[in-house]
Amino acid sequence: MTEHTITDCLLFQDIFDRPVVAKFDQRQGSSDGGAILLKAAERRLGLTSGLAVGLRDDRQPGKVQHELRELITQRVMALALGYEDANDAARLAGDPIHKLLVGRDPVDGADLASQPTLSRFENAPDRKELLRMTEALADCVIARHRKRLHGRARRITIDMDPTDDPTHGQQQFTFFNSHYDSYCYLPMVCFLTFNEEAEQYLVAAVLRRGNAAGSLGALGILRRLITRVSNAFPKARIRVRLDGGFASPEVLDFLDGEPKVEYLVNLAANAVLKRKAEAAMKRSRRASKLSGQTEHVYGECRYATKKTWPWKRRIIYKAEVVRAANKEAKDNPRFVVTNLKQSPQWIYEKTYCQRGDVENRIKELHDGMQIGRTSCSNFLANTFRVLLTAVAYVLMQEMRLHLSPTRHARAQVSTLREHFLKLGAQVVVSVRRIVLHLPQAFPYRDSFHRLALSLGAQSG
């Protein structure tokens, strides 16, 4: 009797007109048949090969069963398919589709790496290797869009945002953060937006300790990103949008010193700024009292701190009074420091408020990709996990990019996974070819076909 005899055969006796038996015995079957699309997207980007170059392999050559590129590919593909835990490798190591994605024969090829092997792999990279891989991810994303846009873009917007990653164990460098009221990490994610496109493309994800200051690491990331984007798109204007946590003197001085960079940085309210916006707040309060609704008035001023700002910068503000049902009216002044020349209302509504779309991408990373599954005890291992999750998300964004003419153009990554990747398949191998037998009654077959062709497949 095998270990899984009880669960490998199920009998449904009284549901239909005859007994139904369900057996988990299809050795050449997989529930991830659509993942071949991921492999096609990865081949166009060259992500896993680029990351593998940054790793050092100290293993004895004669004892190596899993190359570094194979380990990266195995882990990235599993993350994209929704298997965020390395423990899942215990079942997936022999899956024919997963073996095919790594480059092995789906039937006769050796099984993939086990959970202990993957865990040792995650704990192996040091800081320098992680930095090289982070730069390789950024270079790959920028090169992809440079090719897509033929090196021409009017404006490229860089958005950076921190997010909380609650922790529940003894992870290294996890600290209590009063703002989020939990023990956590504070990863920082960066996105690129080209021209007026709706999508924000992930270009970097860096894990930070739980008590990190808002701007920690921002300056180094901005320097590298702006240099790379400027080299790839020399004629494009670069716009940087940042949350209030990044409004440090060092970051603002750096942005002011970049001649081709426009910036908008949220600024925390203080007594001086509130005093400068008080006249507008009074008008907003009167308008809100008359209408009974939320009202706001825009304005601007010049402002400098006493010690940290060397000169006065332009501040635009939204003097807002918020009204909600059964609640008292509440003042909600907002301040943004910028070097743009347009009107305050245009800057705030047409430019700064677009940062809200980045929140949707961050929700995808958490809910669709489980970027918060940083359960290793070692901080660098968790950093590696965040990086691999970012790579998997870039692959999903590449798929979504090719679905732009369809109704899946703005689909969440979880929807893309469910509709295109989680597809039952039987794998048949012959001397001449590998055939994936997919369900004929597949409701998204037309979109699947379109996506496959755009990723390099051929009809026939």
C-alpha positions as CSV (number, residue, x, y, z in Angstrom):
1,M,0.0,0.0,0.0
2,T,1.5,3.3,-1.1
3,E,1.5,6.4,1.1
4,H,-1.3,8.2,-0.8
5,T,-3.6,5.3,-1.5
6,I,-6.5,6.7,0.5
7,T,-6.4,10.1,-1.3
8,D,-5.5,8.9,-4.8
9,C,-8.9,7.3,-5.4
10,L,-12.3,8.8,-4.6
11,L,-15.7,7.3,-5.0
12,F,-18.8,9.4,-5.5
13,Q,-21.5,6.7,-5.2
14,D,-24.9,8.5,-4.8
15,I,-24.6,11.7,-6.9
16,F,-25.2,10.4,-10.4
17,D,-27.0,7.5,-12.0
18,R,-23.9,5.3,-11.6
19,P,-20.9,5.5,-9.3
20,V,-18.1,7.9,-10.3
21,V,-14.5,7.2,-9.5
22,A,-11.9,9.9,-9.4
23,K,-8.2,8.8,-9.5
24,F,-5.1,10.9,-9.3
25,D,-3.1,8.6,-11.5
26,Q,-2.5,10.5,-14.8
27,R,1.3,10.5,-14.8
28,Q,1.7,12.6,-18.0
29,G,-1.0,15.1,-16.9
30,S,-0.7,18.6,-15.4
31,S,-3.0,21.2,-14.1
32,D,-0.7,24.0,-15.4
33,G,-0.9,23.4,-19.2
34,G,-1.2,27.0,-20.1
35,A,2.2,27.8,-18.5
36,I,3.8,27.3,-21.8
37,L,2.8,31.0,-22.4
38,L,5.0,31.9,-19.4
39,K,7.9,30.2,-21.0
40,A,7.3,32.1,-24.3
41,A,7.1,35.4,-22.4
42,E,10.3,34.6,-20.5
43,R,12.2,33.7,-23.6
44,R,11.3,37.1,-25.1
45,L,12.6,38.8,-22.0
46,G,15.6,36.6,-21.1
47,L,15.0,37.2,-17.4
48,T,16.1,34.0,-15.8
49,S,19.4,33.9,-17.8
50,G,20.1,37.5,-16.9
51,L,19.6,36.8,-13.2
52,A,21.7,33.6,-13.3
53,V,24.7,35.6,-14.6
54,G,24.8,37.6,-11.4
55,L,25.1,34.4,-9.2
56,R,28.2,32.7,-8.1
57,D,28.2,28.9,-8.1
58,D,30.5,27.4,-5.5
59,R,29.2,23.9,-5.8
60,Q,31.4,21.0,-6.9
61,P,30.7,20.6,-10.7
62,G,30.5,16.8,-10.6
63,K,27.8,16.8,-8.0
64,V,25.5,19.5,-9.5
65,Q,22.1,18.2,-10.6
66,H,20.3,21.5,-10.9
67,E,22.0,24.4,-12.7
68,L,21.4,27.9,-11.2
69,R,19.4,29.0,-14.2
70,E,17.2,25.9,-13.7
71,L,16.6,26.7,-10.0
72,I,15.7,30.3,-10.8
73,T,13.4,29.2,-13.6
74,Q,11.7,26.6,-11.4
75,R,11.1,29.0,-8.6
76,V,9.9,31.9,-10.8
77,M,7.5,29.8,-12.8
78,A,6.1,28.3,-9.6
79,L,5.5,31.8,-8.2
80,A,3.8,32.9,-11.3
81,L,1.6,29.9,-11.2
82,G,0.5,30.6,-7.6
83,Y,2.9,28.2,-5.7
84,E,4.6,30.7,-3.4
85,D,5.9,28.1,-0.9
86,A,9.0,26.1,-1.6
87,N,7.2,23.1,0.0
88,D,5.1,22.8,-3.1
89,A,8.1,21.4,-4.9
90,A,7.5,18.1,-3.2
91,R,4.5,17.5,-5.5
92,L,5.6,19.6,-8.5
93,A,9.1,18.2,-9.0
94,G,7.7,15.5,-11.3
95,D,5.1,17.6,-13.0
96,P,5.7,17.3,-16.8
97,I,4.8,20.9,-17.5
98,H,7.1,22.3,-14.8
99,K,9.9,20.1,-16.1
100,L,9.3,21.3,-19.6
101,L,9.4,25.0,-18.4
102,V,12.9,24.4,-17.0
103,G,14.1,22.7,-20.2
104,R,13.9,19.1,-19.3
105,D,12.1,16.3,-21.0
106,P,8.6,16.3,-19.6
107,V,8.4,12.5,-19.2
108,D,11.9,11.0,-19.1
109,G,13.7,14.0,-17.7
110,A,15.0,14.0,-14.1
111,D,12.7,15.5,-11.5
112,L,13.2,19.1,-10.5
113,A,14.8,20.4,-7.3
114,S,13.3,19.4,-4.0
115,Q,12.2,21.8,-1.2
116,P,15.5,21.4,0.7
117,T,17.5,22.2,-2.4
118,L,15.4,25.3,-3.2
119,S,15.7,26.5,0.4
120,R,19.5,26.2,0.3
121,F,19.4,28.0,-3.0
122,E,17.3,30.9,-1.5
123,N,19.8,31.3,1.4
124,A,22.9,31.3,-0.8
125,P,23.1,34.8,-2.5
126,D,25.0,37.5,-0.7
127,R,24.4,41.3,-0.9
128,K,26.5,41.8,-4.0
129,E,24.8,39.0,-5.9
130,L,21.4,40.4,-5.0
131,L,22.4,43.8,-6.2
132,R,23.6,42.4,-9.5
133,M,20.3,40.5,-10.0
134,T,18.3,43.6,-9.1
135,E,20.2,45.6,-11.7
136,A,19.7,42.8,-14.2
137,L,15.9,42.9,-13.6
138,A,15.9,46.7,-14.2
139,D,18.1,46.4,-17.3
140,C,15.8,43.7,-18.7
141,V,12.6,45.6,-18.2
142,I,14.0,48.8,-19.6
143,A,15.5,47.1,-22.6
144,R,12.2,45.3,-23.3
145,H,10.3,48.6,-23.5
146,R,13.0,50.4,-25.4
147,K,12.6,47.7,-28.1
148,R,8.8,47.9,-27.9
149,L,8.8,51.7,-28.3
150,H,11.7,51.8,-30.7
151,G,13.7,53.9,-28.3
152,R,11.1,56.8,-28.6
153,A,9.1,58.1,-25.6
154,R,8.0,61.6,-24.8
155,R,7.8,61.1,-21.0
156,I,8.8,58.3,-18.6
157,T,7.3,58.5,-15.1
158,I,9.1,56.8,-12.1
159,D,6.8,55.9,-9.2
160,M,8.3,54.6,-5.9
161,D,6.2,53.4,-3.0
162,P,6.9,51.5,0.2
163,T,4.5,48.8,1.3
164,D,4.1,46.8,4.5
165,D,4.9,43.1,4.7
166,P,3.6,41.8,8.1
167,T,5.8,39.2,9.7
168,H,4.8,36.5,12.2
169,G,8.0,34.8,13.2
170,Q,11.7,35.3,14.0
171,Q,12.7,36.8,10.7
172,Q,15.9,38.8,10.7
173,F,15.4,42.6,10.8
174,T,11.7,42.5,11.3
175,F,10.7,45.3,13.7
176,F,7.5,46.8,15.1
177,N,6.3,49.7,13.0
178,S,3.9,52.0,14.7
179,H,2.4,53.4,11.5
180,Y,1.3,49.9,10.4
181,D,0.8,48.7,14.0
182,S,2.6,45.4,13.3
183,Y,5.9,43.7,13.1
184,C,6.8,43.9,9.5
185,Y,9.3,44.5,6.6
186,L,9.0,47.6,4.5
187,P,9.7,46.6,0.8
188,M,10.0,49.4,-1.7
189,V,8.7,48.9,-5.2
190,C,9.4,51.0,-8.3
191,F,7.4,51.3,-11.5
192,L,7.8,52.9,-14.9
193,T,5.0,54.5,-17.0
194,F,5.7,55.3,-20.6
195,N,3.9,58.3,-22.1
196,E,0.2,58.2,-21.1
197,E,-0.1,54.4,-21.0
198,A,-2.4,52.9,-18.3
199,E,0.0,50.2,-17.2
200,Q,2.8,50.8,-14.6
201,Y,5.6,48.3,-15.3
202,L,7.5,46.9,-12.3
203,V,11.2,47.6,-12.6
204,A,12.6,47.1,-9.1
205,A,11.6,45.6,-5.7
206,V,13.8,46.0,-2.7
207,L,13.2,44.5,0.8
208,R,13.9,46.8,3.7
209,R,13.9,46.3,7.5
210,G,10.7,47.0,9.4
211,N,11.8,50.2,11.0
212,A,13.4,51.8,7.9
213,A,12.9,55.5,7.3
214,G,10.7,56.3,4.4
215,S,13.5,57.5,2.2
216,L,16.0,54.7,3.1
217,G,17.5,53.4,-0.2
218,A,15.5,55.8,-2.3
219,L,18.5,57.9,-3.4
220,G,20.5,55.0,-4.7
221,I,17.6,53.5,-6.5
222,L,16.7,56.8,-8.2
223,R,20.3,57.4,-9.3
224,R,20.6,54.0,-10.9
225,L,17.1,54.1,-12.5
226,I,17.4,57.6,-13.9
227,T,20.8,56.8,-15.4
228,R,19.5,53.7,-17.1
229,V,16.3,55.3,-18.3
230,S,18.1,58.3,-19.7
231,N,20.6,56.1,-21.5
232,A,17.8,54.0,-23.1
233,F,15.6,57.0,-23.9
234,P,17.9,60.0,-24.3
235,K,15.1,62.3,-25.7
236,A,12.5,61.5,-23.1
237,R,11.5,63.7,-20.1
238,I,11.7,61.9,-16.8
239,R,9.1,62.6,-14.2
240,V,9.4,61.3,-10.6
241,R,6.4,61.0,-8.3
242,L,7.0,60.1,-4.7
243,D,5.0,59.8,-1.5
244,G,5.5,61.9,1.6
245,G,8.0,59.5,3.1
246,F,10.6,60.3,0.4
247,A,10.6,64.1,1.0
248,S,14.0,64.1,2.6
249,P,16.5,67.0,1.9
250,E,18.9,64.5,0.2
251,V,16.3,63.3,-2.3
252,L,15.0,66.7,-3.1
253,D,18.5,68.1,-3.6
254,F,19.3,65.2,-5.9
255,L,16.1,65.8,-8.0
256,D,16.8,69.5,-8.2
257,G,20.3,68.7,-9.6
258,E,19.0,66.6,-12.4
259,P,18.3,68.9,-15.4
260,K,15.9,66.6,-17.3
261,V,13.9,65.5,-14.3
262,E,10.5,66.7,-13.3
263,Y,9.3,65.8,-9.8
264,L,6.3,65.8,-7.6
265,V,6.8,64.8,-3.9
266,N,4.1,64.8,-1.3
267,L,4.9,66.9,1.7
268,A,3.7,66.4,5.2
269,A,1.6,69.3,6.6
270,N,3.2,71.5,9.3
271,A,2.2,74.7,11.0
272,V,3.9,77.0,8.5
273,L,2.3,75.3,5.5
274,K,-1.1,75.2,7.1
275,R,-0.8,79.0,7.8
276,K,0.1,79.6,4.1
277,A,-3.0,77.7,3.0
278,E,-5.4,79.1,5.6
279,A,-7.0,81.7,3.3
280,A,-7.8,78.9,0.8
281,M,-9.1,76.7,3.6
282,K,-11.5,79.4,4.7
283,R,-12.9,79.6,1.2
284,S,-13.2,75.9,1.0
285,R,-15.0,75.7,4.4
286,R,-17.5,78.4,3.2
287,A,-18.2,76.5,0.0
288,S,-18.6,73.2,1.7
289,K,-21.0,74.7,4.3
290,L,-23.2,76.1,1.5
291,S,-23.1,73.0,-0.7
292,G,-23.1,70.4,2.1
293,Q,-20.5,68.4,0.1
294,T,-16.8,68.0,-0.1
295,E,-15.1,71.1,-1.5
296,H,-11.5,72.1,-2.3
297,V,-9.5,75.1,-3.4
298,Y,-6.1,75.0,-5.1
299,G,-3.2,77.3,-4.5
300,E,0.5,77.7,-4.3
301,C,3.3,79.3,-2.2
302,R,7.1,79.4,-1.8
303,Y,8.5,77.5,1.1
304,A,11.9,76.6,2.7
305,T,12.8,75.1,6.0
306,K,15.1,76.9,8.3
307,K,18.0,74.5,8.2
308,T,17.7,71.7,5.6
309,W,16.4,73.4,2.4
310,P,19.0,75.7,0.8
311,W,16.4,77.6,-1.1
312,K,12.6,78.1,-1.4
313,R,10.8,75.6,-3.5
314,R,7.4,75.7,-5.1
315,I,4.6,74.2,-3.0
316,I,1.2,73.5,-4.5
317,Y,-1.7,72.8,-2.1
318,K,-5.2,71.5,-2.1
319,A,-7.2,73.1,0.7
320,E,-10.0,70.5,1.1
321,V,-12.9,70.1,3.4
322,V,-14.2,66.5,3.5
323,R,-17.9,65.8,4.3
324,A,-19.3,62.3,4.8
325,A,-22.7,61.2,5.8
326,N,-23.4,61.5,9.5
327,K,-20.0,62.9,10.2
328,E,-18.6,66.3,11.0
329,A,-16.8,68.2,8.2
330,K,-13.0,67.6,8.3
331,D,-10.1,69.8,7.1
332,N,-7.8,67.8,4.7
333,P,-5.1,70.0,3.4
334,R,-2.6,68.4,1.0
335,F,0.8,69.7,0.0
336,V,3.1,68.7,-3.0
337,V,6.6,70.1,-3.7
338,T,7.3,70.3,-7.4
339,N,9.4,71.9,-10.1
340,L,6.6,71.8,-12.6
341,K,5.3,75.1,-14.0
342,Q,1.7,74.3,-14.7
343,S,-1.3,75.4,-12.6
344,P,-1.7,73.8,-9.1
345,Q,-5.0,72.2,-10.1
346,W,-3.6,70.6,-13.3
347,I,-0.5,69.4,-11.5
348,Y,-2.5,67.8,-8.7
349,E,-5.4,66.3,-10.6
350,K,-3.8,65.4,-13.9
351,T,-0.4,64.4,-12.7
352,Y,0.0,63.7,-9.0
353,C,-3.3,61.9,-8.5
354,Q,-2.3,59.3,-11.1
355,R,-0.1,57.8,-8.4
356,G,-3.2,56.1,-7.2
357,D,-2.9,53.5,-10.0
358,V,0.3,52.3,-8.4
359,E,-1.7,51.1,-5.4
360,N,-3.5,48.7,-7.7
361,R,-0.2,47.2,-8.8
362,I,1.0,46.9,-5.2
363,K,-2.3,45.1,-4.4
364,E,-1.6,42.7,-7.2
365,L,1.8,42.0,-5.8
366,H,0.3,41.2,-2.4
367,D,-2.9,39.4,-3.4
368,G,-2.0,37.9,-6.7
369,M,1.7,37.2,-6.3
370,Q,2.1,36.8,-2.5
371,I,5.1,39.0,-2.4
372,G,4.7,39.1,1.4
373,R,5.6,35.4,1.8
374,T,8.9,36.3,3.4
375,S,9.0,33.4,5.9
376,C,12.8,32.7,5.8
377,S,14.6,33.5,8.9
378,N,17.5,35.1,7.0
379,F,16.9,38.6,5.7
380,L,18.9,38.2,2.5
381,A,16.9,35.0,1.7
382,N,13.7,37.0,2.1
383,T,15.2,39.7,-0.1
384,F,15.9,37.0,-2.8
385,R,12.3,35.8,-2.5
386,V,10.9,39.3,-3.1
387,L,13.2,39.7,-6.1
388,L,12.0,36.3,-7.6
389,T,8.4,37.3,-7.0
390,A,9.1,40.6,-8.8
391,V,10.5,38.6,-11.8
392,A,7.4,36.4,-11.8
393,Y,5.2,39.5,-11.8
394,V,7.1,41.0,-14.8
395,L,6.3,37.8,-16.7
396,M,2.6,38.3,-15.9
397,Q,2.8,41.9,-17.0
398,E,4.4,40.8,-20.3
399,M,1.4,38.5,-20.9
400,R,-1.0,41.2,-20.1
401,L,0.8,43.6,-22.5
402,H,0.1,41.1,-25.3
403,L,-3.5,40.9,-24.4
404,S,-4.1,44.6,-24.9
405,P,-6.5,44.2,-27.8
406,T,-8.7,41.8,-25.7
407,R,-11.0,42.1,-22.8
408,H,-8.2,40.8,-20.6
409,A,-6.1,44.0,-21.2
410,R,-6.6,45.2,-17.6
411,A,-7.2,41.9,-16.0
412,Q,-5.7,41.2,-12.6
413,V,-2.8,38.7,-12.5
414,S,-4.9,36.3,-10.5
415,T,-7.5,36.4,-13.3
416,L,-4.8,35.8,-16.0
417,R,-3.5,32.8,-14.0
418,E,-7.0,31.4,-13.7
419,H,-8.0,31.9,-17.3
420,F,-4.8,31.1,-19.2
421,L,-2.4,29.2,-17.0
422,K,-4.5,26.8,-14.9
423,L,-5.4,24.6,-17.8
424,G,-5.5,20.8,-17.6
425,A,-3.2,19.2,-20.1
426,Q,-2.0,15.7,-21.1
427,V,1.6,15.7,-22.2
428,V,2.5,13.2,-25.0
429,V,6.2,12.9,-26.1
430,S,7.3,11.4,-29.4
431,V,10.7,11.4,-31.2
432,R,9.8,14.5,-33.3
433,R,7.7,16.6,-30.9
434,I,6.0,17.3,-27.6
435,V,2.3,17.6,-27.7
436,L,0.1,19.3,-25.1
437,H,-3.4,18.0,-25.3
438,L,-5.6,20.9,-23.9
439,P,-9.4,20.8,-23.3
440,Q,-11.4,21.4,-26.4
441,A,-14.2,23.0,-24.3
442,F,-12.0,25.9,-23.2
443,P,-14.0,29.2,-22.9
444,Y,-10.9,31.5,-23.5
445,R,-9.5,29.6,-26.4
446,D,-9.6,32.6,-28.8
447,S,-7.7,34.9,-26.4
448,F,-5.2,32.1,-25.6
449,H,-4.6,31.6,-29.4
450,R,-4.1,35.3,-29.9
451,L,-1.7,35.5,-26.9
452,A,0.3,32.5,-28.0
453,L,0.8,34.0,-31.5
454,S,1.9,37.3,-30.2
455,L,4.5,35.5,-28.0
456,G,6.0,33.8,-31.0
457,A,3.9,30.7,-31.6
458,Q,2.7,29.7,-35.1
459,S,-0.6,28.4,-36.3
460,G,-0.7,24.9,-37.6
